[in-house]
Amino acid sequence: MCIRDSGSTHRFGGIDASVRILRGLGGGSQGQVFEVAVGDEVLALKWFQRSFLRRDPGLAERLTESIRRGAPNADFLWPLALVRPLDRPSGSPTGAERGFGYLMPLRPASFCGAVDHAAGRLTISLQNVLRSAFFLAKAFHALHSRGLCYKDVSLGNLFLDAGRGRILIGDNDNVEVSGRGGGAVVGTWGFMAPEVALGRARPDGGSDLFSLAVLLFHLLTRHDPFKGALERAIPCLDLPARRRLYAEEPLFVFDPRDGRNRPDPIEHAAALLTWPLYPQALQQLFERTFGPGLADPRSRTLTGQWCQQLAATLDQRRLCPDCAEENLLDVRLGGLCRSCGIPLPPPMRLRAAAGLVAVAAGNELHPHHLDTLLPEDLEHPLARVVAHPRRPRLLGLRNLSPHSWTLTVQGGEAVTVAPGETGSLATVATLSTFDGEVLIERPGEPSAEAPPR
């Protein structure tokens, strides 16, 4: 069966409603993707090429298993239903010769390909880059918690909402039980773990951790973690050269002990500009995965460790009062603006039982800041720092929780802040919430250190 015409209507086995083709969305070596109407719902349909199905005879079974399990979380454009041509008279082609596809949620228009970000074509704040990285690590944590692996991690399968710092993961027909070894797709050069690229192991959760680190590095720096001086010296990046660069002799461009593969100042300027922005604790997670983790999957950074450090990095964000540039600096210390170079004094801080957050417009207080037993989660903020609409240097704290707060000012007066309201931070000393107490610290004032997470 072949699907080509926009406006055509088809009946498939596996669903009761007819499927109307609205428009083509793209295609590749595996098949084509269409925007379709199924009853009153608009979805996406991926229809596989018969040549690909012949190379992957277990695909239909894997998709059926995935549909039965359901999505690990809402960030996956997960298969909803397997669809096949309706039964035909005996003698008609069967199986792969007849073809099949699957329905999945349609990607909203606000999401664009991560390849646009890597190419510098996407306007996105540093805060939302970090949020995107956090939600990516969180999604893979949910996937791995089910004993699954993605296998073919790459920029082409990731989509970003630049305005909200959210992500969506597509092409989930690649997902497999970790280590089971089925399927025709094992990965993409530049993202595959060395042991997979060399054919020494099948994709599993451990190889996913390596590929995830590569994708996170692309998100944070817009650069390939292994393309530096050594790649520049290769006259032709053919398959043997790729094997050497990514699998046989990979060397991280920011390896702390070996500088032979540093980025080129002209060709790789994005990496040299962005890498210094991030705190050492975050850099060390990459150094571990792209150092000892090259040969030892047990040394690779875990999904939960990425989530923890990315959330902590977001807490360090502050804005330059002169040029409004975003900076990532230790919340206890001053520093220099990375854009205009003016000195930045230590910021006002929100100190909770399990976290310390710089007071800057857009920064948020989350449940994990108030409870050491809760995992990092950016889905349900309790409060957000907001700037006054006419006096941007005057900051307040907006109550995003369902409960009222009590703000106690330095003179002892108590002010109630209802859900949705904002209380000024100009003279506040403490914040009492349903989830716990928060101290508002100002530079130069004595403070009690919060225990590390």
C-alpha positions, -999 to 999 in steps of 0.1 A, spaced: 0 0 0 13 35 -9 2 67 7 8 99 -13 -21 122 -19 -31 149 5 -69 148 10 -71 111 4 -90 89 29 -80 55 40 -94 27 62 -70 7 83 -71 -24 105 -64 -15 141 -87 15 144 -124 21 137 -123 56 123 -111 65 88 -78 83 83 -77 114 61 -43 126 49 -39 163 55 -3 169 43 31 153 42 55 163 70 87 147 57 104 114 52 136 95 52 152 60 48 126 44 71 94 59 57 72 90 55 53 110 81 19 126 75 -4 150 93 -37 131 94 -73 136 107 -87 106 126 -123 115 134 -121 149 152 -85 144 162 -54 156 143 -25 132 147 7 121 129 10 89 109 44 73 101 42 49 73 72 26 68 88 18 35 86 -19 26 124 -21 21 129 -10 57 104 -35 70 122 -63 53 153 -54 73 135 -52 106 110 -81 108 105 -76 145 93 -40 143 56 -46 144 60 -67 176 81 -40 193 56 -13 184 28 -34 198 47 -38 230 54 0 232 17 8 226 7 -16 253 32 0 278 24 36 271 47 66 271 73 69 299 62 105 303 46 133 283 78 143 265 77 114 241 57 115 209 48 79 217 31 54 193 -7 53 199 -19 26 175 -4 3 149 -23 5 116 -23 -19 87 -42 -21 54 -75 -39 58 -76 -76 50 -76 -84 13 -86 -115 -6 -63 -145 -5 -33 -142 -28 -27 -105 -19 7 -95 -4 10 -100 33 33 -88 61 60 -64 52 49 -65 15 16 -48 25 32 -23 48 21 -8 80 25 23 101 16 39 134 -3 69 148 13 92 173 6 127 187 12 155 163 42 178 172 28 212 182 39 241 160 58 258 189 84 230 188 112 231 162 141 207 155 171 208 178 192 208 146 181 245 143 195 253 177 227 235 170 231 255 138 225 288 156 192 294 139 171 294 171 167 322 196 166 307 230 176 319 264 203 303 285 176 295 311 155 276 285 186 258 272 192 245 307 155 237 312 155 218 279 185 198 290 169 190 323 137 177 307 157 157 282 176 140 311 143 135 330 127 119 300 155 94 296 154 87 333 117 77 329 126 56 298 154 38 316 133 32 347 111 10 326 141 -11 314 140 4 279 166 21 258 162 46 229 192 34 208 192 60 181 197 92 201 205 122 179 197 159 172 172 148 145 149 131 171 147 160 195 124 191 193 126 222 214 100 248 225 124 278 228 99 300 246 92 275 275 123 254 276 104 222 269 113 192 247 97 165 227 113 132 216 102 117 183 110 85 163 101 63 193 98 32 171 135 28 178 128 21 215 138 -14 226 141 -34 258 176 -26 271 202 -50 257 177 -72 238 194 -64 205 165 -63 180 159 -39 152 177 -26 121 187 7 138 216 8 163 225 45 163 239 76 145 276 83 140 287 109 164 262 99 190 268 61 193 288 48 223 322 35 211 313 -1 220 282 1 198 300 19 169 327 -8 169 301 -36 169 313 -50 203 279 -45 220 242 -40 212 226 -8 224 214 -7 260 209 17 289 246 21 292 251 31 256 221 54 259 239 73 287 268 80 264 245 92 236 225 113 260 257 131 271 266 138 235 231 153 229 233 173 261 267 187 250 252 197 217 223 215 235 246 234 259 274 243 235 260 239 200 290 218 192 302 181 188 321 169 218 348 152 196 352 176 167 383 197 174 419 200 161 421 163 153 390 163 131 403 194 113 434 175 104 413 148 86 412 155 48 381 134 42 356 124 70 348 90 54 337 59 74 372 48 85 379 84 97 346 85 116 354 52 133 388 66 144 373 99 155 342 86 174 351 50 183 387 39 181 405 70 193 379 95 206 392 125 225 369 150 242 375 185 230 378 198 266 396 168 281 412 182 312 445 162 308 449 161 270 446 193 249 454 178 215 418 181 203 408 216 214 382 234 194 394 257 166 390 294 175 373 302 142 355 270 131 344 260 166 338 294 182 305 284 197 321 257 219 348 281 231 322 308 240 297 285 257 318 259 277 332 285 302 296 296 310 288 264 329 299 256 365 327 232 371 304 206 387 284 204 354 315 203 332 328 174 353 298 153 344 309 156 307 345 150 315 336 118 333 314 104 305 339 115 278 369 104 298 367 71 318 332 66 303 346 61 268 357 26 277 337 19 309 299 23 307 298 21 345 317 55 347 291 74 326 269 100 343 235 87 352 202 104 342 195 114 378 229 130 382 223 151 351 189 162 365 204 171 399 232 192 385 212 209 357 186 219 383 214 233 406 228 252 377 195 269 370 195 280 406 227 300 400 213 320 371 214 358 376 209 388 353 233 417 347 216 449 358 232 468 330 228 446 299 204 420 312 227 391 301 222 358 318 251 346 339 258 314 359 278 323 390 281 308 425 252 323 444 275 331 473 300 351 453 303 380 430 318 379 395 319 396 361 291 398 335 301 376 306 288 401 281 295 436 293 321 428 319 308 449 348 312 435 383 282 416 396 279 416 434 266 385 453 229 384 448 200 382 472 192 345 478 163 323 487 175 297 512 153 267 518 160 234 536 174 218 505 185 245 482 198 280 476 184 300 447 197 333 434 170 360 433 167 369 396 137 375 374 125 342 361 142 320 387 119 295 405 114 278 438 104 241 435 93 214 460 127 198 459 142 230 473 122 225 505 124 187 509 157 167 508 138 135 500 121 148 468 138 144 434 145 174 412 114 184 393 107 216 374 71 207 365 53 223 395 70 255 406 59 269 440 71 304 433 87 326 406 108 357 409 92 385 389 103 421 380 80 451 386 66 461 351 78 497 354 107 493 378 125 462 367 151 463 395 123 459 420 117 422 424 89 402 439 80 366 445 48 353 428 29 326 446 23 297 421 12 272 448 -24 265 457 -18 278 493 -15 312 509 19 323 522 30 346 550 58 371 543 75 385 574 93 418 567 124 429 586 104 450 610 83 420 620 50 428 601 34 398 585 18 400 550 -4 373 535 2 364 498 -27 345 482 -22 321 453 -15 340 421 -4 372 440 31 387 442 48 399 474 77 424 472 111 412 483 124 446 491 122 442 529 111 406 534 131 385 559 112 352 558 86 334 538 64 308 554 47 284 530 26 252 532 57 233 521 83 249 545 101 281 554 123 301 532 149 327 543 156 357 522 193 364 525 209 397 514 246 401 506 266 409 537 240 395 561 250 364 582 233 332 571 230 295 579 243 271 553 218 248 539 228 211 537 240 200 503 217 179 482 
